[in-house]
Amino acid sequence: MTDTQKMVRLNLDLSPELNQILDGLGNKIGTSKGDVLRQAITLMQIMVITKE
């Protein structure tokens, strides 16, 4: 990351069920919950662009 790129912290409230799903996905692919969410956002972006 360069000096011009800054990370943004996001606080997110999840139900216990969604948190458990997020934990499970992270465990299955060997990554953190944050990485799971980042990948999910990227996939959603691809889907929206494809539909357009």
C-alpha angles and dihedrals in degrees: 000000000000127000090258093057114077128184120234118217115223126196113206131185113214133180114247088251094055091045089053091050090049091050091049093050092048091051093048095052096033099242142105128276088248091056090048090054093046091051091047091053090050091050091049090050091052090049093050093047091049092051091051 
